[in-house]
């Protein structure tokens, strides 16, 4: 079957091309085409020796790279459908997606965990407790928390609109975070192009973590207590609040772009809250600090993720 398999790869491309009114040949013969084989480690010999030899003999292009993953185990043992030691996608969909509103968030939660533990360099292990920790400690407590706090404070302290940026008042902390937004684009891009998807996803979460730290240092809710005789924040206090939340909102917009390759439903929900079009998610917009216009009204915040309860995890482990 090792010699028969390449026919399937190429004929599948040909059928797709016929269905979509395209020419299949450039995908396998054009020197400008980049062919990448994503495989498991048990197929290295075939995809690095046998298949390339056949391609070369027939004048086809050769693979540019062959990213090979190790194995992913389950709760301390190798997965085996015959022994029932596996996770069926139908079961996950029925238990976590279909039975609740906002099931898309649980689709993205699984995408997140599988990427975060992808066996890129060594065997890894799926555990239900690890899944719970990844969702609760990272997606909920870091990423979702930053986005939610930003929207809540923007509605409370800036009348639900993107506040202006007072450039003359920017301090080193402000400038450092704006620089981090730009640097993160380069880091994510380099990791994805090197097929290091775990590292790329980690950079997104790390940027959200820096956003939380920035907001905690700025404490706009405390600054808002510096009020005048009318009970409203003084002009100086409001300017500090404006700068903090303006930067946090631009960071939120960038987080939507950065998370889109990994969690597309989450990115869609974020741009809905920001009332912007899908075009904003284009990678060319990543790193920019003027994605949301001053004075633009944004929708009320919605939770991006929910916590997984212990009882849900116990039930899955028993299964």
C-alpha positions in Angstrom: 0.0 0.0 0.0 3.0 2.3 0.4 3.4 2.5 -3.4 -0.3 2.8 -3.9 -0.9 5.7 -1.5 0.6 8.6 -3.6 -2.0 7.9 -6.3 -4.6 8.7 -3.6 -3.0 12.0 -2.7 -2.7 13.2 -6.2 -6.1 11.9 -7.4 -7.8 13.6 -4.4 -6.2 16.8 -5.5 -7.5 16.2 -9.1 -11.0 15.5 -7.9 -11.0 18.7 -5.8 -9.8 20.7 -8.8 -12.6 19.3 -11.0 -15.2 20.1 -8.3 -13.8 23.7 -8.0 -13.0 24.4 -11.7 -9.3 24.5 -11.1 -6.2 22.9 -12.7 -4.7 20.2 -10.5 -1.3 20.1 -12.1 0.3 23.2 -10.6 -0.3 21.8 -7.1 2.0 18.9 -7.9 4.2 20.1 -10.7 4.8 23.9 -10.3 8.2 24.8 -8.9 6.6 27.7 -7.0 4.3 25.3 -5.1 5.3 24.5 -1.5 4.4 20.9 -0.6 4.3 20.0 3.1 3.7 16.6 4.6 2.1 16.7 8.1 2.5 13.2 9.4 2.9 10.9 12.4 6.4 9.5 13.3 5.4 6.0 12.1 5.2 7.3 8.5 8.6 9.1 8.4 10.2 6.4 6.1 7.4 6.5 3.6 7.1 10.3 3.4 10.8 11.1 3.5 12.1 8.3 1.2 9.6 6.2 -0.8 7.1 8.9 -1.7 9.7 11.6 -2.6 11.5 9.0 -4.8 8.3 8.3 -6.7 7.6 12.0 -7.0 11.0 12.7 -8.4 10.8 9.9 -11.0 7.6 11.4 -12.3 8.8 15.0 -12.5 6.7 16.1 -9.5 7.8 18.6 -6.9 9.4 17.3 -3.7 8.2 18.1 -0.2 9.6 21.3 1.2 9.2 20.0 4.8 7.9 17.0 6.6 6.8 18.0 10.1 6.4 14.8 12.0 4.5 14.5 15.2 5.1 11.9 17.9 2.2 10.0 19.6 -0.6 11.3 21.9 -1.6 9.0 24.6 -4.7 9.0 26.8 -4.7 9.0 30.6 -1.5 7.0 31.0 -2.0 4.5 28.2 -1.9 4.2 24.4 -5.2 5.0 22.6 -7.0 1.9 21.4 -10.5 1.8 19.9 -10.6 -2.0 20.1 -10.0 -1.8 23.9 -12.4 1.2 24.3 -9.5 3.4 25.5 -10.2 6.4 23.3 -12.3 9.6 23.1 -14.9 9.5 20.3 -15.7 12.8 18.7 -19.4 12.1 18.7 -19.3 11.7 22.5 -17.5 15.0 23.0 -19.9 16.8 20.8 -22.9 15.3 22.6 -21.5 15.9 26.1 -20.0 19.4 25.6 -21.3 21.0 22.4 -24.9 20.0 21.6 -26.3 20.2 25.1 -25.5 23.8 25.8 -25.9 27.2 24.2 -22.6 28.6 23.1 -21.3 25.1 22.2 -18.8 26.8 19.8 -16.7 27.7 22.8 -16.3 24.1 23.7 -15.2 23.3 20.2 -12.5 25.9 20.5 -11.6 24.7 24.0 -10.8 21.3 22.6 -8.9 22.9 19.7 -6.9 24.9 22.3 -5.9 21.9 24.4 -5.0 19.6 21.5 -2.7 22.3 20.1 -1.2 23.1 23.5 -0.3 19.4 24.1 0.5 18.5 20.5 3.3 15.9 20.5 5.6 18.0 18.3 8.9 16.8 19.7 7.9 13.9 22.1 5.0 11.8 23.0 2.3 13.7 24.9 -0.7 12.8 26.9 -4.4 13.9 26.9 -5.8 13.9 30.4 -9.3 15.2 31.3 -7.8 17.0 34.3 -5.3 18.7 32.0 -8.1 19.7 29.7 -9.9 21.2 32.7 -6.8 23.1 33.8 -6.1 24.4 30.3 -9.6 25.8 29.9 -10.0 27.2 33.5 -6.5 28.5 34.1 -5.6 29.8 30.7 -8.6 30.4 28.4 -10.9 31.6 31.2 -8.6 33.1 33.8 -6.1 34.7 31.4 -7.5 35.3 27.8 -11.2 35.5 28.6 -10.6 37.5 31.8 -8.6 40.2 30.0 -11.2 40.6 27.2 -14.1 40.7 29.6 -12.4 43.2 32.0 -11.6 45.5 29.1 -15.1 45.6 27.8 -16.7 45.9 31.3 -14.5 48.8 32.2 -14.9 50.5 28.8 -18.6 50.5 29.3 -18.4 51.6 32.9 -15.7 54.3 32.6 -15.9 55.4 28.9 -19.6 55.3 28.1 -19.3 52.2 26.0 -17.1 53.9 23.4 -13.5 53.6 22.4 -11.8 56.4 24.3 -9.2 58.7 22.7 -5.4 58.1 23.1 -3.6 61.1 24.6 -0.2 60.5 23.0 1.6 63.1 25.0 0.7 61.3 28.3 2.0 57.8 27.2 4.5 56.5 29.8 7.0 53.7 29.4 4.5 51.0 30.6 2.1 52.1 27.8 4.8 52.1 25.2 6.2 48.8 26.2 2.8 47.1 25.8 2.2 48.7 22.4 5.7 47.4 21.4 4.8 43.9 22.7 1.7 43.8 20.5 4.0 44.3 17.4 6.7 41.9 18.6 4.1 39.2 19.2 3.1 39.2 15.5 6.7 38.4 14.6 7.0 35.7 17.2 3.7 34.0 16.2 4.5 34.3 12.5 8.0 32.8 12.9 6.6 29.9 15.0 3.8 29.0 12.6 6.1 29.1 9.6 8.4 26.8 11.5 5.5 24.5 12.3 5.9 25.1 16.0 2.2 25.6 16.6 2.4 25.1 20.4 4.9 28.0 20.7 2.7 30.2 18.5 -0.4 29.6 20.6 1.6 30.1 23.8 2.6 33.6 22.5 -1.0 34.6 22.2 -1.8 33.6 25.7 1.3 35.3 27.0 0.3 38.5 25.3 -3.1 38.3 27.1 -1.3 37.7 30.3 0.8 40.8 29.8 -2.5 42.7 29.1 -3.8 41.6 32.5 -0.6 42.7 34.2 -0.8 46.0 32.5 -4.3 46.6 33.6 -3.5 45.6 37.1 -0.7 48.1 37.2 -2.8 50.9 35.8 -5.9 50.2 38.0 -8.3 52.4 36.0 -11.1 51.6 38.6 -9.0 53.2 41.3 -8.1 56.2 39.1 -11.8 56.7 38.5 -12.2 57.5 42.2 -10.2 60.7 41.7 -13.3 62.8 41.3 -14.2 66.5 41.1 -17.2 68.3 42.7 -19.6 66.8 40.2 -18.6 63.3 41.3 -17.1 62.4 38.0 -13.4 61.6 37.4 -11.2 64.7 37.0 -9.9 65.6 33.6 -6.5 64.3 34.4 -7.9 61.1 35.8 -10.1 60.5 32.8 -7.1 60.9 30.5 -5.3 58.2 32.3 -8.3 56.0 32.1 -8.7 56.8 28.4 -5.1 55.8 27.6 -5.3 52.5 29.6 -8.5 51.3 28.0 -7.7 52.6 24.6 -4.5 50.4 24.6 -6.4 47.5 26.1 -9.0 47.7 23.4 -6.4 47.8 20.6 -4.7 44.8 22.3 -8.1 43.0 22.4 -8.5 43.6 18.6 -5.0 42.2 18.0 -5.8 39.1 20.2 -8.7 38.4 18.0 -6.4 38.3 15.0 -3.7 36.3 16.8 -6.1 33.7 18.1 -8.0 33.3 14.8 -5.7 30.6 13.3 -6.3 28.4 16.4 -9.8 29.3 17.8 -11.8 30.7 14.9 -15.2 30.7 16.8 -13.6 32.8 19.5 -12.2 35.3 17.1 -15.7 35.6 15.4 -17.3 36.3 18.8 -14.7 38.9 19.6 -15.2 40.8 16.4 -19.0 40.6 16.9 -18.5 42.3 20.3 -16.3 44.9 18.6 -18.8 45.5 15.8 -16.2 45.1 13.1 -16.2 43.1 9.9 -14.4 39.8 9.3 -11.8 41.7 7.2 -10.2 42.9 10.4 -9.0 39.3 11.1 -6.7 39.5 8.1 -3.1 38.8 9.2 -1.9 42.1 7.5 -3.8 43.9 10.3 -1.9 42.2 13.1 0.3 44.4 15.2 -1.5 47.6 14.4 -2.5 50.0 17.2 -5.4 51.7 15.4 -7.7 48.8 14.7 -10.6 50.4 16.6 -11.5 54.0 16.0 -11.9 56.5 18.8 -15.5 57.2 19.6 -16.8 53.9 18.1 -19.5 52.2 20.2 -18.9 48.6 21.1 -21.4 45.9 22.2 -21.8 44.6 25.7 -19.3 42.0 26.8 -20.1 38.3 26.5 -18.1 35.6 28.2 -15.8 33.8 25.7 -15.5 30.6 27.8 -17.0 28.9 30.8 -15.3 27.0 33.6 -15.4 23.2 33.5 -16.7 21.8 36.8 -15.1 18.8 38.6 -18.3 16.7 38.2 -18.0 17.0 34.4 -14.4 15.8 34.4 -15.1 13.0 36.8 -17.8 11.7 34.5 -15.5 11.7 31.5 -12.7 9.9 33.5 -15.2 7.2 34.5 -16.2 6.7 30.9 
